[in-house]
Amino acid sequence: MKYAGEASREQAVGPTAASVLPAFDQGEAEGHRGTRNRVARSILDHGPSTAADLAERLALTPAAVRRHLDALVAEGIVEPREKRVYGSRSRGRPAKLFALTDCGRDAFYQAYDELAVDALRWIAESAGGGEKGEAAVAAFARARIAAQAERYRATVEAAAPEERTQALARALTEDGYAATTRGAPAIAGRAQRLAGEQLCQHHCPVAHVAERFPQLCEAEAEVFSRLLGTHVQRLATIAHGDGVCTTFVPQTLPQANPASARTSGRNPA
């Protein structure tokens, strides 16, 4: 988790036993940033907390904790909530609770990749392993990416034929793939010259899982082909160690008409 640059270190006002709490990232610099990590970690460990609760647990002044909470709220890591009051309510406003947002939880260790790998391995083993297992994983991959592709279909089909690859790239970008397109050189020496575009995905949310189960990449390429109405060729994938997932999308260019060339008095090329 990366935070904005900080100034001087906060002074603790009591025992430093609270410093044993693990930080967001072991490599983070000390000082304000490290203290801010401890504040977020304390909320993770103990649930929604007031500034006073955090100050007591971390041996900091309430004012120092509030400064860190303000910064964490601004960054979308925590959010304030109204504290529920049971029974008779005392005068004055109840203290606010601060809870982690989904973004804040994502900053801590997650096991989604391991869960996905275990699930796909179970699918393969349940199907009998070997070729049957691989086929079962491929069927799952096709079903998954087909459902995802339905969200893209209207966008792609609404675009002009020559702009559909760019439309697909925009749809992929909205899903976190950071996709772009670029022109690809023509391939010489064929009856019909081929040129086209390269669809580049600079991020893959499932790269670690696809490294173990390439059926995910294969199913994605199949769906690209159906959406774009042409055979596509996968040139590189992040899952295989390449920097970018690159897919070649060909465009057939019409060959010169020999009959027309003879009519003009020139020999055909």
C-alpha positions as CSV (number, residue, x, y, z in Angstrom):
1,M,0.0,0.0,0.0
2,K,1.4,3.4,-1.0
3,Y,0.7,6.5,0.9
4,A,1.6,10.1,0.3
5,G,4.9,11.4,1.6
6,E,4.9,12.1,5.3
7,A,6.7,14.5,7.7
8,S,8.1,13.9,11.1
9,R,7.5,10.8,13.3
10,E,4.6,10.8,15.7
11,Q,5.5,10.7,19.4
12,A,4.0,7.8,21.4
13,V,2.6,8.8,24.8
14,G,2.8,5.5,26.6
15,P,4.4,2.1,26.4
16,T,5.6,1.0,23.0
17,A,4.1,-2.5,23.2
18,A,1.6,-1.5,20.5
19,S,4.4,-1.3,18.0
20,V,4.4,-5.1,17.7
21,L,1.3,-4.8,15.5
22,P,2.4,-5.7,11.9
23,A,2.4,-3.0,9.3
24,F,0.7,-3.0,5.9
25,D,4.0,-3.6,4.1
26,Q,7.2,-4.6,5.8
27,G,9.2,-2.3,3.5
28,E,7.3,0.9,4.3
29,A,9.3,3.7,5.7
30,E,9.0,4.4,9.4
31,G,7.4,7.6,10.8
32,H,3.9,8.8,9.9
33,R,3.5,6.2,7.2
34,G,4.3,3.4,9.5
35,T,2.0,4.8,12.2
36,R,-0.8,5.2,9.6
37,N,-0.3,1.5,8.7
38,R,-0.7,0.6,12.3
39,V,-3.9,2.5,12.6
40,A,-5.4,0.7,9.6
41,R,-4.1,-2.7,10.9
42,S,-5.6,-2.1,14.3
43,I,-9.0,-1.4,12.7
44,L,-8.6,-4.7,10.7
45,D,-7.7,-6.6,13.9
46,H,-10.4,-5.1,16.2
47,G,-13.1,-4.0,13.9
48,P,-14.7,-0.5,13.6
49,S,-13.1,1.7,16.2
50,T,-13.3,5.2,17.6
51,A,-10.3,7.5,17.6
52,A,-10.2,7.1,21.4
53,D,-10.0,3.3,21.1
54,L,-7.2,3.5,18.6
55,A,-5.3,6.1,20.7
56,E,-5.4,3.7,23.7
57,R,-4.4,0.6,21.7
58,L,-1.6,2.3,19.9
59,A,-0.4,4.5,22.7
60,L,-0.8,7.7,20.7
61,T,-2.6,11.0,21.4
62,P,-6.2,11.2,20.2
63,A,-5.2,14.2,18.1
64,A,-2.5,12.3,16.3
65,V,-4.9,9.4,15.6
66,R,-7.4,11.8,14.2
67,R,-4.9,13.2,11.8
68,H,-4.1,9.8,10.5
69,L,-7.8,8.9,10.3
70,D,-8.4,12.0,8.2
71,A,-5.7,11.0,5.8
72,L,-7.0,7.4,5.6
73,V,-10.5,8.7,4.9
74,A,-9.2,11.0,2.1
75,E,-7.4,8.0,0.5
76,G,-10.5,5.8,0.7
77,I,-8.9,3.3,3.1
78,V,-11.3,3.9,6.0
79,E,-14.8,5.4,6.3
80,P,-16.6,7.0,9.3
81,R,-19.8,5.5,10.6
82,E,-22.3,6.6,13.2
83,K,-21.9,4.6,16.4
84,R,-25.1,2.8,17.5
85,V,-26.3,3.7,20.9
86,Y,-28.3,1.2,22.9
87,G,-30.4,2.2,25.9
88,S,-30.6,5.8,27.1
89,R,-28.6,8.2,25.1
90,S,-26.2,10.6,26.8
91,R,-25.9,14.3,25.8
92,G,-23.7,15.2,22.9
93,R,-22.9,13.4,19.7
94,P,-21.9,9.8,19.9
95,A,-18.3,9.1,18.9
96,K,-17.7,8.2,15.3
97,L,-16.5,4.7,14.4
98,F,-14.0,4.2,11.7
99,A,-14.2,1.0,9.5
100,L,-12.1,-0.3,6.7
101,T,-13.5,0.1,3.2
102,D,-13.3,-2.6,0.5
103,C,-10.3,-0.8,-0.9
104,G,-8.7,-0.8,2.6
105,R,-9.2,-4.5,3.0
106,D,-7.7,-5.1,-0.4
107,A,-4.5,-3.5,0.8
108,F,-3.9,-6.5,3.1
109,Y,-3.0,-10.0,2.1
110,Q,-5.7,-11.8,0.1
111,A,-5.9,-15.5,-0.9
112,Y,-8.1,-15.2,-3.9
113,D,-5.5,-16.6,-6.3
114,E,-5.0,-19.6,-4.1
115,L,-8.7,-20.2,-3.8
116,A,-9.2,-20.0,-7.6
117,V,-6.3,-22.4,-8.2
118,D,-7.7,-24.9,-5.6
119,A,-11.2,-24.6,-7.2
120,L,-9.9,-25.3,-10.7
121,R,-7.8,-28.2,-9.5
122,W,-10.8,-29.7,-7.8
123,I,-12.8,-29.4,-11.0
124,A,-10.1,-31.1,-12.9
125,E,-9.7,-33.9,-10.4
126,S,-13.5,-34.4,-10.0
127,A,-13.7,-34.9,-13.8
128,G,-11.2,-37.7,-13.6
129,G,-7.9,-35.8,-14.2
130,G,-5.9,-36.1,-17.3
131,E,-7.5,-35.0,-20.6
132,K,-11.0,-35.2,-19.0
133,G,-9.8,-32.8,-16.2
134,E,-8.3,-30.4,-18.7
135,A,-11.5,-30.5,-20.8
136,A,-13.6,-29.7,-17.7
137,V,-11.4,-26.7,-16.8
138,A,-11.6,-25.5,-20.4
139,A,-15.5,-25.8,-20.3
140,F,-15.5,-23.7,-17.1
141,A,-13.2,-21.1,-18.7
142,R,-15.4,-20.8,-21.8
143,A,-18.5,-20.4,-19.7
144,R,-16.8,-17.7,-17.5
145,I,-15.4,-15.6,-20.3
146,A,-18.6,-16.0,-22.4
147,A,-20.6,-14.4,-19.6
148,Q,-18.1,-11.6,-19.4
149,A,-18.2,-11.2,-23.2
150,E,-21.9,-10.6,-23.2
151,R,-21.2,-7.3,-21.5
152,Y,-18.9,-6.3,-24.4
153,R,-21.1,-7.5,-27.3
154,A,-23.3,-4.5,-27.6
155,T,-20.3,-2.1,-27.5
156,V,-18.4,-4.0,-30.1
157,E,-21.3,-4.6,-32.5
158,A,-22.3,-0.9,-32.3
159,A,-18.9,0.1,-33.6
160,A,-17.9,0.3,-37.3
161,P,-16.1,-2.9,-38.4
162,E,-12.7,-1.1,-38.6
163,E,-13.2,0.3,-35.1
164,R,-14.3,-2.9,-33.3
165,T,-10.9,-3.8,-31.9
166,Q,-10.7,-0.4,-30.3
167,A,-14.2,-0.8,-28.9
168,L,-13.2,-4.1,-27.4
169,A,-10.1,-2.5,-25.9
170,R,-12.2,0.2,-24.2
171,A,-14.6,-2.5,-22.8
172,L,-11.7,-4.5,-21.4
173,T,-10.2,-1.4,-19.9
174,E,-13.4,-0.8,-17.9
175,D,-13.0,-4.3,-16.5
176,G,-9.4,-3.5,-15.3
177,Y,-7.3,-5.0,-18.2
178,A,-5.7,-1.6,-19.2
179,A,-6.2,-2.5,-22.9
180,T,-4.9,-0.6,-25.9
181,T,-4.6,-1.2,-29.7
182,R,-1.8,-0.5,-32.2
183,G,-1.3,-1.1,-35.9
184,A,0.4,-4.3,-36.9
185,P,2.5,-4.7,-40.1
186,A,1.2,-6.5,-43.2
187,I,2.3,-10.1,-43.7
188,A,3.9,-10.4,-47.1
189,G,4.0,-13.4,-49.5
190,R,0.3,-14.5,-49.4
191,A,-2.4,-14.5,-52.0
192,Q,-4.2,-11.9,-49.9
193,R,-2.0,-9.6,-47.9
194,L,-2.9,-9.6,-44.2
195,A,-2.6,-6.6,-42.0
196,G,-4.4,-5.7,-38.8
197,E,-4.1,-4.6,-35.2
198,Q,-2.6,-5.8,-32.0
199,L,-4.9,-5.8,-29.0
200,C,-2.6,-5.3,-25.9
201,Q,-3.8,-6.0,-22.4
202,H,-1.3,-4.4,-20.0
203,H,-2.8,-6.0,-16.9
204,C,-4.4,-9.4,-16.3
205,P,-6.4,-9.8,-13.0
206,V,-6.1,-13.6,-13.2
207,A,-2.5,-13.9,-14.4
208,H,-1.4,-16.0,-11.5
209,V,-4.2,-18.5,-12.0
210,A,-3.8,-18.5,-15.8
211,E,-0.2,-19.4,-15.3
212,R,-1.4,-22.8,-13.8
213,F,-4.4,-23.1,-16.1
214,P,-3.8,-21.7,-19.6
215,Q,-7.3,-22.7,-20.6
216,L,-8.3,-19.3,-19.3
217,C,-6.1,-17.6,-21.9
218,E,-7.3,-19.9,-24.7
219,A,-11.0,-19.3,-23.9
220,E,-10.4,-15.5,-23.9
221,A,-8.9,-15.7,-27.3
222,E,-11.8,-17.7,-28.6
223,V,-14.2,-15.1,-27.3
224,F,-12.2,-12.3,-28.9
225,S,-12.5,-14.1,-32.2
226,R,-16.3,-14.5,-31.9
227,L,-16.8,-10.8,-30.9
228,L,-14.6,-9.5,-33.7
229,G,-15.8,-11.9,-36.3
230,T,-12.4,-13.0,-37.4
231,H,-9.7,-15.5,-36.4
232,V,-7.3,-14.0,-33.9
233,Q,-3.8,-15.1,-32.9
234,R,-2.5,-14.8,-29.3
235,L,1.2,-13.7,-29.5
236,A,2.1,-13.3,-25.9
237,T,0.5,-13.5,-22.4
238,I,1.4,-12.1,-19.0
239,A,0.7,-15.6,-17.5
240,H,3.6,-17.0,-19.6
241,G,6.0,-14.3,-18.4
242,D,5.5,-11.7,-21.1
243,G,5.1,-8.1,-20.2
244,V,1.8,-7.7,-22.1
245,C,-1.0,-10.0,-23.3
246,T,-0.9,-9.4,-27.1
247,T,-3.5,-10.6,-29.6
248,F,-3.1,-10.1,-33.4
249,V,-6.4,-9.2,-35.0
250,P,-6.0,-9.6,-38.8
251,Q,-7.7,-7.5,-41.5
252,T,-7.9,-8.9,-45.0
253,L,-6.9,-6.3,-47.6
254,P,-8.3,-6.8,-51.2
255,Q,-5.8,-7.9,-53.8
256,A,-5.5,-6.0,-57.1
257,N,-7.8,-7.3,-59.8
258,P,-5.7,-8.9,-62.6
259,A,-8.5,-8.4,-65.2
260,S,-8.5,-4.7,-64.5
261,A,-4.7,-4.6,-64.9
262,R,-5.0,-6.2,-68.4
263,T,-7.7,-3.8,-69.4
264,S,-5.4,-0.9,-68.7
265,G,-2.7,-2.4,-70.9
266,R,-0.4,-3.4,-68.0
267,N,0.8,-6.8,-67.0
268,P,-0.6,-7.9,-63.6
269,A,1.9,-8.0,-60.8
